[in-house]
Amino acid sequence: MDTERWDTRIFGDPVLRHGGPIIDARFVRFGTTYTREVRVGQPLLMAVVAAASIARACGAALLSVLRRGVGTGAARRRFAELKKGPEYLVTHLELRDDTGTRYEVELHGHLPQSALHRGDLVQVHARPQKDRALPDRVTHIVNMTTLQLLTPRIPTLWSHLGPALLLQAALGLTLAGAVLAATAAG
């Protein structure tokens, strides 16, 4: 980009969206914030839900014998809710290096806004996203002014499904395997 012909009075400073894996710059400001969904693979989700259904069915049968119809059990999330996936926060960060070049990167997940102040010297580790039209995604930030390592965390498929559903799926697979082994043995 030829910055000598760039008229900053009309267009403002040019912004680089792809600055490299490590950007040493000063923090300027937080930009717009919005939410995005984590994509959930339907075949994997169906396998987990099917395996968990086996354990739920066995557990419901056992509970109905023990309780004799008292209570219906805990409320479960529907398939559509599980398929939707968790949402995470996307925040644009604006940085400026010593030469005056502005950089725009995306921060996925939650980071307290009090962790960065205007003018803080930061070292941003960024990675390109699949969609090259989007700015690079921040993996972690080293605030050189306060010597803090800042790592944003986003929800994953496994945290979205939850430990209860995953344990039920593991138990369901174990029960199905035991039934198949018993029928194959004789």
NORPE-V501197 format. One record per pair of residues at least 6 apart in sequence whose ideal C-beta (glycine too) atoms are under 7 Angstrom apart, sorted by the first residue. I is the first residue (numbers start at 1). GAP is how many residues later the second one is. Records with the same first field share a line. If there is no record, write none. Layout:
I = GAP ; GAP
//
This chain:
1 = 13
3 = 11
6 = 8
13 = 89
15 = 87 ; 89
16 = 85 ; 86 ; 87
17 = 87 ; 118
18 = 110 ; 118
19 = 84 ; 107 ; 117
21 = 104 ; 105
22 = 101 ; 103
23 = 72 ; 80 ; 101 ; 103
24 = 73 ; 99
25 = 70 ; 71 ; 72 ; 78 ; 97
26 = 69 ; 70 ; 93 ; 94 ; 95
27 = 68 ; 89 ; 91 ; 92 ; 93 ; 95
28 = 66 ; 67 ; 68 ; 90
29 = 65 ; 89
30 = 61 ; 63 ; 83
31 = 60 ; 61 ; 62 ; 63
32 = 60
33 = 56 ; 57 ; 58
34 = 56
35 = 52 ; 53 ; 54 ; 55
36 = 51 ; 52 ; 54
37 = 47 ; 48 ; 50
38 = 47 ; 48 ; 50 ; 117 ; 119 ; 122
39 = 46
40 = 43 ; 45 ; 117
42 = 41
45 = 37 ; 38
48 = 113 ; 117 ; 121
49 = 30 ; 33
51 = 118 ; 121 ; 122
52 = 113 ; 116 ; 117 ; 120
53 = 119
54 = 118 ; 121 ; 122
55 = 113 ; 116 ; 117 ; 120
56 = 112
58 = 117
60 = 13
63 = 10
82 = 79
85 = 75
86 = 69 ; 74
88 = 20 ; 21 ; 66 ; 67
89 = 20 ; 21
90 = 16 ; 18
91 = 16
92 = 12 ; 14
93 = 12 ; 14 ; 45
94 = 8 ; 10
95 = 8 ; 10 ; 27 ; 29
96 = 6
104 = 31
105 = 19 ; 21 ; 30 ; 31 ; 33
106 = 28 ; 29 ; 31 ; 32
107 = 31 ; 45
108 = 29 ; 44 ; 46
109 = 43 ; 44 ; 45
110 = 42
111 = 39 ; 41
115 = 28 ; 33 ; 35
116 = 6 ; 27
120 = 23 ; 25
121 = 23 ; 24
122 = 19 ; 20 ; 21 ; 22
123 = 19 ; 21
124 = 14 ; 17
125 = 14 ; 15
126 = 10 ; 11 ; 12 ; 13
127 = 9 ; 10 ; 12
128 = 8
129 = 7 ; 8
138 = 14
140 = 9 ; 10 ; 11
141 = 9
142 = 7
143 = 7
158 = 8
//
